[in-house]
Amino acid sequence: MAKSYDNNPDAPATGPKKAAPAGPAKPAAPANARLTDVQRRAQQMASKPQASPTQFFQEAWVELKKTSWPNRDVLTKSTSVVLALVAAVAIWVGGLNAILNQVAYSLFGAGR
């Protein structure tokens, strides 16, 4: 058996360990330029002083004024479309559940 250079007798014999190269380590090139840009902007934002609650609500109010809100007709139509789709999906899932329950009861012989 070859001699192990570790203090661990159970370690496989691999030979002498190589020393790390001398000098400062070079930083690895970024794999994703977009990721480094996002990280840089996050660090910039983190270094800014935190806004007061009053300033936050003032800025939020300014942004809400810029929002285009739907009129009553558009809102009613959009709501009815959403409710119809929710009902259709509920019926679909309920029907599928009933069918799969019948299949499960017939396969496994579970009584009601």
Biopython code that builds the backbone (N, CA, C, O; Angstrom):
import numpy as np
from Bio.PDB.StructureBuilder import StructureBuilder

atoms = [
    (1, "MET", "N", (0.847, -1.170, 0.000)),
    (1, "MET", "CA", (0.000, 0.000, 0.000)),
    (1, "MET", "C", (0.892, 1.231, 0.000)),
    (1, "MET", "O", (1.913, 1.267, 0.686)),
    (2, "ALA", "N", (0.497, 2.248, -0.780)),
    (2, "ALA", "CA", (1.289, 3.471, -0.863)),
    (2, "ALA", "C", (1.131, 4.286, 0.402)),
    (2, "ALA", "O", (0.122, 4.204, 1.103)),
    (3, "LYS", "N", (2.151, 5.071, 0.672)),
    (3, "LYS", "CA", (2.142, 5.877, 1.881)),
    (3, "LYS", "C", (1.209, 7.071, 1.701)),
    (3, "LYS", "O", (1.231, 7.735, 0.665)),
    (4, "SER", "N", (0.391, 7.338, 2.713)),
    (4, "SER", "CA", (-0.500, 8.485, 2.714)),
    (4, "SER", "C", (0.206, 9.653, 3.373)),
    (4, "SER", "O", (0.849, 9.483, 4.408)),
    (5, "TYR", "N", (0.095, 10.849, 2.783)),
    (5, "TYR", "CA", (0.726, 12.024, 3.352)),
    (5, "TYR", "C", (-0.196, 12.769, 4.314)),
    (5, "TYR", "O", (0.179, 13.802, 4.866)),
    (6, "ASP", "N", (-1.394, 12.244, 4.509)),
    (6, "ASP", "CA", (-2.331, 12.826, 5.475)),
    (6, "ASP", "C", (-2.089, 12.219, 6.835)),
    (6, "ASP", "O", (-1.396, 11.210, 6.967)),
    (7, "ASN", "N", (-2.656, 12.832, 7.830)),
    (7, "ASN", "CA", (-2.654, 12.234, 9.164)),
    (7, "ASN", "C", (-3.759, 11.205, 9.285)),
    (7, "ASN", "O", (-3.781, 10.431, 10.242)),
    (8, "ASN", "N", (-4.671, 11.184, 8.335)),
    (8, "ASN", "CA", (-5.786, 10.258, 8.352)),
    (8, "ASN", "C", (-5.343, 8.949, 7.711)),
    (8, "ASN", "O", (-5.030, 8.926, 6.520)),
    (9, "PRO", "N", (-5.309, 7.857, 8.475)),
    (9, "PRO", "CA", (-4.861, 6.578, 7.903)),
    (9, "PRO", "C", (-5.858, 5.993, 6.905)),
    (9, "PRO", "O", (-5.487, 5.149, 6.089)),
    (10, "ASP", "N", (-7.142, 6.435, 6.961)),
    (10, "ASP", "CA", (-8.152, 5.893, 6.050)),
    (10, "ASP", "C", (-8.196, 6.641, 4.725)),
    (10, "ASP", "O", (-8.890, 6.216, 3.801)),
    (11, "ALA", "N", (-7.473, 7.743, 4.618)),
    (11, "ALA", "CA", (-7.502, 8.537, 3.387)),
    (11, "ALA", "C", (-6.737, 7.798, 2.293)),
    (11, "ALA", "O", (-5.740, 7.136, 2.580)),
    (12, "PRO", "N", (-7.189, 7.902, 1.043)),
    (12, "PRO", "CA", (-6.485, 7.229, -0.045)),
    (12, "PRO", "C", (-5.125, 7.880, -0.279)),
    (12, "PRO", "O", (-4.937, 9.074, -0.050)),
    (13, "ALA", "N", (-4.211, 7.083, -0.727)),
    (13, "ALA", "CA", (-2.858, 7.588, -0.970)),
    (13, "ALA", "C", (-2.856, 8.319, -2.292)),
    (13, "ALA", "O", (-3.053, 7.708, -3.343)),
    (14, "THR", "N", (-2.633, 9.628, -2.251)),
    (14, "THR", "CA", (-2.685, 10.418, -3.468)),
    (14, "THR", "C", (-1.370, 11.094, -3.773)),
    (14, "THR", "O", (-1.242, 11.711, -4.830)),
    (15, "GLY", "N", (-0.418, 11.009, -2.924)),
    (15, "GLY", "CA", (0.856, 11.668, -3.153)),
    (15, "GLY", "C", (0.905, 12.988, -2.406)),
    (15, "GLY", "O", (-0.049, 13.376, -1.732)),
    (16, "PRO", "N", (2.042, 13.675, -2.539)),
    (16, "PRO", "CA", (2.167, 14.937, -1.805)),
    (16, "PRO", "C", (1.199, 15.976, -2.347)),
    (16, "PRO", "O", (0.907, 16.009, -3.543)),
    (17, "LYS", "N", (0.705, 16.826, -1.451)),
    (17, "LYS", "CA", (-0.236, 17.875, -1.843)),
    (17, "LYS", "C", (0.540, 19.035, -2.419)),
    (17, "LYS", "O", (1.629, 19.366, -1.951)),
    (18, "LYS", "N", (-0.043, 19.665, -3.462)),
    (18, "LYS", "CA", (0.598, 20.801, -4.096)),
    (18, "LYS", "C", (0.224, 22.069, -3.334)),
    (18, "LYS", "O", (-0.900, 22.222, -2.855)),
    (19, "ALA", "N", (1.184, 22.960, -3.236)),
    (19, "ALA", "CA", (0.942, 24.227, -2.556)),
    (19, "ALA", "C", (0.182, 25.162, -3.490)),
    (19, "ALA", "O", (0.279, 25.054, -4.712)),
    (20, "ALA", "N", (-0.570, 26.074, -2.899)),
    (20, "ALA", "CA", (-1.314, 27.057, -3.677)),
    (20, "ALA", "C", (-0.320, 28.020, -4.315)),
    (20, "ALA", "O", (0.728, 28.290, -3.730)),
    (21, "PRO", "N", (-0.621, 28.540, -5.494)),
    (21, "PRO", "CA", (0.295, 29.478, -6.140)),
    (21, "PRO", "C", (0.454, 30.734, -5.293)),
    (21, "PRO", "O", (-0.485, 31.189, -4.640)),
    (22, "ALA", "N", (1.663, 31.281, -5.320)),
    (22, "ALA", "CA", (1.952, 32.465, -4.526)),
    (22, "ALA", "C", (1.350, 33.692, -5.190)),
    (22, "ALA", "O", (1.116, 33.696, -6.399)),
    (23, "GLY", "N", (1.099, 34.735, -4.403)),
    (23, "GLY", "CA", (0.592, 35.985, -4.933)),
    (23, "GLY", "C", (-0.903, 36.124, -4.707)),
    (23, "GLY", "O", (-1.575, 35.166, -4.323)),
    (24, "PRO", "N", (-1.415, 37.315, -4.945)),
    (24, "PRO", "CA", (-2.845, 37.526, -4.722)),
    (24, "PRO", "C", (-3.678, 36.796, -5.770)),
    (24, "PRO", "O", (-3.297, 36.692, -6.935)),
    (25, "ALA", "N", (-4.814, 36.299, -5.324)),
    (25, "ALA", "CA", (-5.698, 35.570, -6.224)),
    (25, "ALA", "C", (-6.425, 36.562, -7.114)),
    (25, "ALA", "O", (-6.878, 37.607, -6.647)),
    (26, "LYS", "N", (-6.537, 36.239, -8.389)),
    (26, "LYS", "CA", (-7.253, 37.095, -9.317)),
    (26, "LYS", "C", (-8.751, 36.825, -9.170)),
    (26, "LYS", "O", (-9.166, 35.672, -9.054)),
    (27, "PRO", "N", (-9.559, 37.885, -9.173)),
    (27, "PRO", "CA", (-11.001, 37.633, -9.104)),
    (27, "PRO", "C", (-11.467, 36.978, -10.395)),
    (27, "PRO", "O", (-10.990, 37.295, -11.485)),
    (28, "ALA", "N", (-12.396, 36.071, -10.247)),
    (28, "ALA", "CA", (-12.916, 35.357, -11.408)),
    (28, "ALA", "C", (-13.704, 36.314, -12.278)),
    (28, "ALA", "O", (-14.353, 37.234, -11.779)),
    (29, "ALA", "N", (-13.645, 36.096, -13.569)),
    (29, "ALA", "CA", (-14.409, 36.925, -14.493)),
    (29, "ALA", "C", (-15.892, 36.658, -14.277)),
    (29, "ALA", "O", (-16.290, 35.512, -14.066)),
    (30, "PRO", "N", (-16.711, 37.697, -14.326)),
    (30, "PRO", "CA", (-18.141, 37.483, -14.087)),
    (30, "PRO", "C", (-18.742, 36.608, -15.182)),
    (30, "PRO", "O", (-18.482, 36.798, -16.370)),
    (31, "ALA", "N", (-19.537, 35.663, -14.754)),
    (31, "ALA", "CA", (-20.161, 34.754, -15.703)),
    (31, "ALA", "C", (-21.334, 35.429, -16.394)),
    (31, "ALA", "O", (-21.698, 35.060, -17.511)),
    (32, "ASN", "N", (-21.926, 36.416, -15.731)),
    (32, "ASN", "CA", (-23.098, 37.059, -16.273)),
    (32, "ASN", "C", (-22.974, 38.562, -16.036)),
    (32, "ASN", "O", (-22.997, 39.016, -14.892)),
    (33, "ALA", "N", (-22.846, 39.318, -17.094)),
    (33, "ALA", "CA", (-22.674, 40.765, -16.967)),
    (33, "ALA", "C", (-23.914, 41.415, -16.362)),
    (33, "ALA", "O", (-23.804, 42.392, -15.621)),
    (34, "ARG", "N", (-25.079, 40.885, -16.672)),
    (34, "ARG", "CA", (-26.316, 41.447, -16.119)),
    (34, "ARG", "C", (-26.368, 41.252, -14.610)),
    (34, "ARG", "O", (-26.817, 42.137, -13.882)),
    (35, "LEU", "N", (-25.914, 40.106, -14.144)),
    (35, "LEU", "CA", (-25.900, 39.842, -12.709)),
    (35, "LEU", "C", (-24.992, 40.826, -11.987)),
    (35, "LEU", "O", (-25.349, 41.334, -10.925)),
    (36, "THR", "N", (-23.832, 41.097, -12.548)),
    (36, "THR", "CA", (-22.929, 42.048, -11.902)),
    (36, "THR", "C", (-23.524, 43.448, -11.900)),
    (36, "THR", "O", (-23.329, 44.203, -10.948)),
    (37, "ASP", "N", (-24.253, 43.802, -12.964)),
    (37, "ASP", "CA", (-24.909, 45.110, -13.006)),
    (37, "ASP", "C", (-25.981, 45.207, -11.929)),
    (37, "ASP", "O", (-26.096, 46.232, -11.257)),
    (38, "VAL", "N", (-26.759, 44.155, -11.763)),
    (38, "VAL", "CA", (-27.802, 44.139, -10.734)),
    (38, "VAL", "C", (-27.181, 44.229, -9.342)),
    (38, "VAL", "O", (-27.679, 44.956, -8.482)),
    (39, "GLN", "N", (-26.105, 43.497, -9.125)),
    (39, "GLN", "CA", (-25.443, 43.548, -7.822)),
    (39, "GLN", "C", (-24.873, 44.941, -7.551)),
    (39, "GLN", "O", (-24.941, 45.431, -6.423)),
    (40, "ARG", "N", (-24.315, 45.573, -8.571)),
    (40, "ARG", "CA", (-23.766, 46.918, -8.400)),
    (40, "ARG", "C", (-24.867, 47.914, -8.043)),
    (40, "ARG", "O", (-24.692, 48.742, -7.149)),
    (41, "ARG", "N", (-26.010, 47.833, -8.749)),
    (41, "ARG", "CA", (-27.117, 48.741, -8.445)),
    (41, "ARG", "C", (-27.692, 48.475, -7.059)),
    (41, "ARG", "O", (-28.100, 49.411, -6.370)),
    (42, "ALA", "N", (-27.729, 47.210, -6.641)),
    (42, "ALA", "CA", (-28.225, 46.884, -5.302)),
    (42, "ALA", "C", (-27.314, 47.476, -4.228)),
    (42, "ALA", "O", (-27.793, 47.972, -3.209)),
    (43, "GLN", "N", (-26.012, 47.423, -4.456)),
    (43, "GLN", "CA", (-25.082, 48.016, -3.496)),
    (43, "GLN", "C", (-25.239, 49.530, -3.447)),
    (43, "GLN", "O", (-25.141, 50.127, -2.375)),
    (44, "GLN", "N", (-25.481, 50.157, -4.595)),
    (44, "GLN", "CA", (-25.698, 51.598, -4.615)),
    (44, "GLN", "C", (-26.958, 51.969, -3.844)),
    (44, "GLN", "O", (-26.970, 52.943, -3.091)),
    (45, "MET", "N", (-28.013, 51.192, -4.034)),
    (45, "MET", "CA", (-29.265, 51.477, -3.334)),
    (45, "MET", "C", (-29.115, 51.256, -1.837)),
    (45, "MET", "O", (-29.685, 51.999, -1.038)),
    (46, "ALA", "N", (-28.356, 50.244, -1.456)),
    (46, "ALA", "CA", (-28.170, 49.953, -0.034)),
    (46, "ALA", "C", (-27.344, 51.032, 0.650)),
    (46, "ALA", "O", (-27.486, 51.248, 1.854)),
    (47, "SER", "N", (-26.485, 51.709, -0.100)),
    (47, "SER", "CA", (-25.638, 52.728, 0.512)),
    (47, "SER", "C", (-26.364, 54.061, 0.678)),
    (47, "SER", "O", (-25.878, 54.932, 1.399)),
    (48, "LYS", "N", (-27.526, 54.242, 0.022)),
    (48, "LYS", "CA", (-28.286, 55.485, 0.166)),
    (48, "LYS", "C", (-28.944, 55.529, 1.539)),
    (48, "LYS", "O", (-29.294, 54.485, 2.088)),
    (49, "PRO", "N", (-29.117, 56.726, 2.100)),
    (49, "PRO", "CA", (-29.813, 56.817, 3.388)),
    (49, "PRO", "C", (-31.279, 56.445, 3.220)),
    (49, "PRO", "O", (-31.878, 56.696, 2.174)),
    (50, "GLN", "N", (-31.840, 55.853, 4.245)),
    (50, "GLN", "CA", (-33.225, 55.395, 4.206)),
    (50, "GLN", "C", (-34.167, 56.592, 4.288)),
    (50, "GLN", "O", (-33.929, 57.527, 5.052)),
    (51, "ALA", "N", (-35.247, 56.556, 3.489)),
    (51, "ALA", "CA", (-36.212, 57.651, 3.465)),
    (51, "ALA", "C", (-37.107, 57.575, 4.701)),
    (51, "ALA", "O", (-37.353, 56.500, 5.247)),
    (52, "SER", "N", (-37.578, 58.728, 5.121)),
    (52, "SER", "CA", (-38.499, 58.769, 6.264)),
    (52, "SER", "C", (-39.866, 58.272, 5.804)),
    (52, "SER", "O", (-40.157, 58.288, 4.608)),
    (53, "PRO", "N", (-40.705, 57.834, 6.734)),
    (53, "PRO", "CA", (-42.046, 57.385, 6.341)),
    (53, "PRO", "C", (-42.854, 58.488, 5.649)),
    (53, "PRO", "O", (-43.627, 58.206, 4.733)),
    (54, "THR", "N", (-42.683, 59.721, 6.075)),
    (54, "THR", "CA", (-43.400, 60.825, 5.439)),
    (54, "THR", "C", (-42.980, 60.966, 3.984)),
    (54, "THR", "O", (-43.824, 61.128, 3.103)),
    (55, "GLN", "N", (-41.682, 60.906, 3.732)),
    (55, "GLN", "CA", (-41.190, 61.016, 2.364)),
    (55, "GLN", "C", (-41.676, 59.839, 1.526)),
    (55, "GLN", "O", (-42.026, 60.010, 0.358)),
    (56, "PHE", "N", (-41.698, 58.649, 2.113)),
    (56, "PHE", "CA", (-42.165, 57.465, 1.389)),
    (56, "PHE", "C", (-43.606, 57.651, 0.933)),
    (56, "PHE", "O", (-43.919, 57.407, -0.232)),
    (57, "PHE", "N", (-44.491, 58.082, 1.838)),
    (57, "PHE", "CA", (-45.895, 58.233, 1.479)),
    (57, "PHE", "C", (-46.111, 59.375, 0.490)),
    (57, "PHE", "O", (-46.999, 59.291, -0.358)),
    (58, "GLN", "N", (-45.315, 60.438, 0.584)),
    (58, "GLN", "CA", (-45.409, 61.519, -0.399)),
    (58, "GLN", "C", (-45.029, 61.014, -1.788)),
    (58, "GLN", "O", (-45.707, 61.321, -2.769)),
    (59, "GLU", "N", (-43.952, 60.243, -1.875)),
    (59, "GLU", "CA", (-43.529, 59.705, -3.167)),
    (59, "GLU", "C", (-44.520, 58.671, -3.691)),
    (59, "GLU", "O", (-44.757, 58.597, -4.896)),
    (60, "ALA", "N", (-45.097, 57.877, -2.801)),
    (60, "ALA", "CA", (-46.099, 56.894, -3.218)),
    (60, "ALA", "C", (-47.333, 57.600, -3.767)),
    (60, "ALA", "O", (-47.914, 57.143, -4.752)),
    (61, "TRP", "N", (-47.743, 58.705, -3.148)),
    (61, "TRP", "CA", (-48.907, 59.460, -3.615)),
    (61, "TRP", "C", (-48.642, 60.049, -5.008)),
    (61, "TRP", "O", (-49.531, 60.054, -5.860)),
    (62, "VAL", "N", (-47.435, 60.537, -5.232)),
    (62, "VAL", "CA", (-47.070, 61.075, -6.549)),
    (62, "VAL", "C", (-47.163, 59.974, -7.599)),
    (62, "VAL", "O", (-47.672, 60.209, -8.695)),
    (63, "GLU", "N", (-46.680, 58.783, -7.282)),
    (63, "GLU", "CA", (-46.743, 57.672, -8.236)),
    (63, "GLU", "C", (-48.179, 57.230, -8.489)),
    (63, "GLU", "O", (-48.522, 56.864, -9.613)),
    (64, "LEU", "N", (-49.020, 57.260, -7.462)),
    (64, "LEU", "CA", (-50.420, 56.880, -7.648)),
    (64, "LEU", "C", (-51.148, 57.873, -8.548)),
    (64, "LEU", "O", (-52.060, 57.490, -9.280)),
    (65, "LYS", "N", (-50.760, 59.130, -8.501)),
    (65, "LYS", "CA", (-51.373, 60.131, -9.375)),
    (65, "LYS", "C", (-51.034, 59.856, -10.837)),
    (65, "LYS", "O", (-51.807, 60.211, -11.727)),
    (66, "LYS", "N", (-49.892, 59.231, -11.090)),
    (66, "LYS", "CA", (-49.476, 58.933, -12.458)),
    (66, "LYS", "C", (-50.210, 57.727, -13.043)),
    (66, "LYS", "O", (-50.186, 57.514, -14.255)),
    (67, "THR", "N", (-50.857, 56.943, -12.191)),
    (67, "THR", "CA", (-51.507, 55.711, -12.620)),
    (67, "THR", "C", (-52.774, 56.018, -13.414)),
    (67, "THR", "O", (-53.536, 56.917, -13.058)),
    (68, "SER", "N", (-52.993, 55.271, -14.484)),
    (68, "SER", "CA", (-54.251, 55.413, -15.226)),
    (68, "SER", "C", (-55.210, 54.342, -14.713)),
    (68, "SER", "O", (-54.951, 53.146, -14.846)),
    (69, "TRP", "N", (-56.295, 54.774, -14.139)),
    (69, "TRP", "CA", (-57.263, 53.867, -13.549)),
    (69, "TRP", "C", (-58.349, 53.556, -14.574)),
    (69, "TRP", "O", (-58.697, 54.423, -15.375)),
    (70, "PRO", "N", (-58.896, 52.326, -14.568)),
    (70, "PRO", "CA", (-59.959, 51.988, -15.524)),
    (70, "PRO", "C", (-61.268, 52.676, -15.147)),
    (70, "PRO", "O", (-61.523, 52.965, -13.977)),
    (71, "ASN", "N", (-62.096, 52.932, -16.170)),
    (71, "ASN", "CA", (-63.416, 53.502, -15.871)),
    (71, "ASN", "C", (-64.363, 52.387, -15.449)),
    (71, "ASN", "O", (-63.989, 51.214, -15.455)),
    (72, "ARG", "N", (-65.583, 52.751, -15.085)),
    (72, "ARG", "CA", (-66.537, 51.783, -14.539)),
    (72, "ARG", "C", (-66.870, 50.683, -15.543)),
    (72, "ARG", "O", (-67.005, 49.521, -15.160)),
    (73, "ASP", "N", (-67.005, 51.029, -16.815)),
    (73, "ASP", "CA", (-67.364, 50.044, -17.837)),
    (73, "ASP", "C", (-66.263, 48.991, -18.001)),
    (73, "ASP", "O", (-66.543, 47.793, -18.036)),
    (74, "VAL", "N", (-65.026, 49.442, -18.100)),
    (74, "VAL", "CA", (-63.889, 48.518, -18.252)),
    (74, "VAL", "C", (-63.758, 47.645, -17.013)),
    (74, "VAL", "O", (-63.499, 46.446, -17.118)),
    (75, "LEU", "N", (-63.933, 48.241, -15.849)),
    (75, "LEU", "CA", (-63.824, 47.494, -14.598)),
    (75, "LEU", "C", (-64.906, 46.422, -14.495)),
    (75, "LEU", "O", (-64.630, 45.303, -14.060)),
    (76, "THR", "N", (-66.131, 46.754, -14.890)),
    (76, "THR", "CA", (-67.229, 45.785, -14.842)),
    (76, "THR", "C", (-66.980, 44.618, -15.797)),
    (76, "THR", "O", (-67.186, 43.458, -15.441)),
    (77, "LYS", "N", (-66.531, 44.940, -17.019)),
    (77, "LYS", "CA", (-66.266, 43.872, -17.988)),
    (77, "LYS", "C", (-65.110, 42.975, -17.531)),
    (77, "LYS", "O", (-65.187, 41.752, -17.650)),
    (78, "SER", "N", (-64.061, 43.572, -17.020)),
    (78, "SER", "CA", (-62.908, 42.786, -16.560)),
    (78, "SER", "C", (-63.294, 41.892, -15.392)),
    (78, "SER", "O", (-62.879, 40.735, -15.327)),
    (79, "THR", "N", (-64.087, 42.425, -14.470)),
    (79, "THR", "CA", (-64.516, 41.637, -13.317)),
    (79, "THR", "C", (-65.393, 40.472, -13.750)),
    (79, "THR", "O", (-65.258, 39.368, -13.223)),
    (80, "SER", "N", (-66.293, 40.704, -14.707)),
    (80, "SER", "CA", (-67.163, 39.609, -15.158)),
    (80, "SER", "C", (-66.365, 38.523, -15.877)),
    (80, "SER", "O", (-66.680, 37.339, -15.751)),
    (81, "VAL", "N", (-65.334, 38.914, -16.632)),
    (81, "VAL", "CA", (-64.488, 37.918, -17.298)),
    (81, "VAL", "C", (-63.746, 37.084, -16.262)),
    (81, "VAL", "O", (-63.672, 35.862, -16.390)),
    (82, "VAL", "N", (-63.201, 37.727, -15.244)),
    (82, "VAL", "CA", (-62.468, 36.997, -14.198)),
    (82, "VAL", "C", (-63.402, 36.046, -13.463)),
    (82, "VAL", "O", (-63.048, 34.890, -13.230)),
    (83, "LEU", "N", (-64.590, 36.515, -13.094)),
    (83, "LEU", "CA", (-65.533, 35.647, -12.376)),
    (83, "LEU", "C", (-65.973, 34.466, -13.237)),
    (83, "LEU", "O", (-66.119, 33.354, -12.729)),
    (84, "ALA", "N", (-66.189, 34.695, -14.546)),
    (84, "ALA", "CA", (-66.582, 33.596, -15.433)),
    (84, "ALA", "C", (-65.466, 32.558, -15.542)),
    (84, "ALA", "O", (-65.730, 31.356, -15.525)),
    (85, "LEU", "N", (-64.232, 33.018, -15.654)),
    (85, "LEU", "CA", (-63.116, 32.069, -15.743)),
    (85, "LEU", "C", (-62.928, 31.303, -14.435)),
    (85, "LEU", "O", (-62.625, 30.111, -14.458)),
    (86, "VAL", "N", (-63.103, 31.969, -13.305)),
    (86, "VAL", "CA", (-62.998, 31.277, -12.023)),
    (86, "VAL", "C", (-64.084, 30.206, -11.910)),
    (86, "VAL", "O", (-63.817, 29.097, -11.447)),
    (87, "ALA", "N", (-65.300, 30.534, -12.330)),
    (87, "ALA", "CA", (-66.391, 29.551, -12.294)),
    (87, "ALA", "C", (-66.092, 28.377, -13.221)),
    (87, "ALA", "O", (-66.322, 27.226, -12.850)),
    (88, "ALA", "N", (-65.579, 28.653, -14.427)),
    (88, "ALA", "CA", (-65.276, 27.576, -15.376)),
    (88, "ALA", "C", (-64.188, 26.652, -14.830)),
    (88, "ALA", "O", (-64.285, 25.432, -14.962)),
    (89, "VAL", "N", (-63.173, 27.217, -14.229)),
    (89, "VAL", "CA", (-62.098, 26.395, -13.668)),
    (89, "VAL", "C", (-62.620, 25.595, -12.478)),
    (89, "VAL", "O", (-62.250, 24.434, -12.305)),
    (90, "ALA", "N", (-63.469, 26.199, -11.662)),
    (90, "ALA", "CA", (-64.043, 25.475, -10.517)),
    (90, "ALA", "C", (-64.874, 24.291, -10.983)),
    (90, "ALA", "O", (-64.794, 23.209, -10.400)),
    (91, "ILE", "N", (-65.671, 24.483, -12.029)),
    (91, "ILE", "CA", (-66.476, 23.375, -12.568)),
    (91, "ILE", "C", (-65.563, 22.290, -13.141)),
    (91, "ILE", "O", (-65.801, 21.101, -12.926)),
    (92, "TRP", "N", (-64.531, 22.691, -13.862)),
    (92, "TRP", "CA", (-63.587, 21.727, -14.442)),
    (92, "TRP", "C", (-62.896, 20.913, -13.357)),
    (92, "TRP", "O", (-62.831, 19.687, -13.456)),
    (93, "VAL", "N", (-62.387, 21.562, -12.336)),
    (93, "VAL", "CA", (-61.676, 20.860, -11.267)),
    (93, "VAL", "C", (-62.648, 19.981, -10.477)),
    (93, "VAL", "O", (-62.299, 18.865, -10.094)),
    (94, "GLY", "N", (-63.864, 20.477, -10.232)),
    (94, "GLY", "CA", (-64.868, 19.666, -9.529)),
    (94, "GLY", "C", (-65.238, 18.420, -10.304)),
    (94, "GLY", "O", (-65.345, 17.334, -9.736)),
    (95, "GLY", "N", (-65.435, 18.581, -11.622)),
    (95, "GLY", "CA", (-65.762, 17.414, -12.450)),
    (95, "GLY", "C", (-64.624, 16.412, -12.498)),
    (95, "GLY", "O", (-64.848, 15.205, -12.402)),
    (96, "LEU", "N", (-63.404, 16.909, -12.646)),
    (96, "LEU", "CA", (-62.243, 16.025, -12.651)),
    (96, "LEU", "C", (-62.097, 15.299, -11.313)),
    (96, "LEU", "O", (-61.742, 14.121, -11.278)),
    (97, "ASN", "N", (-62.367, 15.997, -10.228)),
    (97, "ASN", "CA", (-62.302, 15.390, -8.907)),
    (97, "ASN", "C", (-63.342, 14.279, -8.771)),
    (97, "ASN", "O", (-63.044, 13.214, -8.230)),
    (98, "ALA", "N", (-64.543, 14.518, -9.250)),
    (98, "ALA", "CA", (-65.594, 13.501, -9.161)),
    (98, "ALA", "C", (-65.218, 12.266, -9.980)),
    (98, "ALA", "O", (-65.410, 11.137, -9.528)),
    (99, "ILE", "N", (-64.684, 12.479, -11.176)),
    (99, "ILE", "CA", (-64.287, 11.344, -12.024)),
    (99, "ILE", "C", (-63.157, 10.552, -11.370)),
    (99, "ILE", "O", (-63.212, 9.323, -11.315)),
    (100, "LEU", "N", (-62.151, 11.239, -10.882)),
    (100, "LEU", "CA", (-61.027, 10.539, -10.257)),
    (100, "LEU", "C", (-61.442, 9.832, -8.968)),
    (100, "LEU", "O", (-60.898, 8.777, -8.644)),
    (101, "ASN", "N", (-62.397, 10.398, -8.230)),
    (101, "ASN", "CA", (-62.915, 9.702, -7.047)),
    (101, "ASN", "C", (-63.587, 8.395, -7.436)),
    (101, "ASN", "O", (-63.394, 7.375, -6.775)),
    (102, "GLN", "N", (-64.377, 8.419, -8.507)),
    (102, "GLN", "CA", (-65.038, 7.198, -8.954)),
    (102, "GLN", "C", (-64.014, 6.151, -9.391)),
    (102, "GLN", "O", (-64.175, 4.966, -9.100)),
    (103, "VAL", "N", (-62.972, 6.580, -10.082)),
    (103, "VAL", "CA", (-61.917, 5.662, -10.515)),
    (103, "VAL", "C", (-61.201, 5.084, -9.298)),
    (103, "VAL", "O", (-60.938, 3.882, -9.259)),
    (104, "ALA", "N", (-60.885, 5.900, -8.323)),
    (104, "ALA", "CA", (-60.179, 5.446, -7.128)),
    (104, "ALA", "C", (-61.046, 4.455, -6.339)),
    (104, "ALA", "O", (-60.547, 3.433, -5.867)),
    (105, "TYR", "N", (-62.340, 4.757, -6.198)),
    (105, "TYR", "CA", (-63.226, 3.843, -5.460)),
    (105, "TYR", "C", (-63.353, 2.509, -6.179)),
    (105, "TYR", "O", (-63.406, 1.463, -5.532)),
    (106, "SER", "N", (-63.402, 2.530, -7.506)),
    (106, "SER", "CA", (-63.547, 1.275, -8.237)),
    (106, "SER", "C", (-62.232, 0.469, -8.221)),
    (106, "SER", "O", (-62.268, -0.761, -8.203)),
    (107, "LEU", "N", (-61.081, 1.149, -8.228)),
    (107, "LEU", "CA", (-59.804, 0.432, -8.206)),
    (107, "LEU", "C", (-59.465, -0.143, -6.837)),
    (107, "LEU", "O", (-58.999, -1.277, -6.729)),
    (108, "PHE", "N", (-59.698, 0.626, -5.820)),
    (108, "PHE", "CA", (-59.253, 0.212, -4.488)),
    (108, "PHE", "C", (-60.369, -0.350, -3.642)),
    (108, "PHE", "O", (-60.110, -0.778, -2.517)),
    (109, "GLY", "N", (-61.609, -0.370, -4.129)),
    (109, "GLY", "CA", (-62.704, -0.999, -3.432)),
    (109, "GLY", "C", (-63.086, -0.340, -2.125)),
    (109, "GLY", "O", (-63.616, -0.997, -1.229)),
    (110, "ALA", "N", (-62.826, 0.943, -2.004)),
    (110, "ALA", "CA", (-63.172, 1.642, -0.769)),
    (110, "ALA", "C", (-64.658, 1.882, -0.729)),
    (110, "ALA", "O", (-65.244, 2.353, -1.704)),
    (111, "GLY", "N", (-65.274, 1.563, 0.390)),
    (111, "GLY", "CA", (-66.715, 1.782, 0.546)),
    (111, "GLY", "C", (-66.966, 3.192, 1.045)),
    (111, "GLY", "O", (-66.098, 3.822, 1.649)),
    (112, "ARG", "N", (-68.148, 3.664, 0.785)),
    (112, "ARG", "CA", (-68.493, 5.024, 1.221)),
    (112, "ARG", "C", (-69.047, 5.014, 2.600)),
    (112, "ARG", "O", (-69.393, 6.068, 3.134)),
]
sb = StructureBuilder()
sb.init_structure("model")
sb.init_model(0)
sb.init_chain("A")
sb.init_seg("    ")
for serial, (resi, resn, name, xyz) in enumerate(atoms, 1):
    if name == "N":
        sb.init_residue(resn, " ", resi, " ")
    sb.init_atom(name, np.array(xyz, "f"), 0.0, 1.0, " ", f" {name:<3s}", serial, name[0])
structure = sb.get_structure()
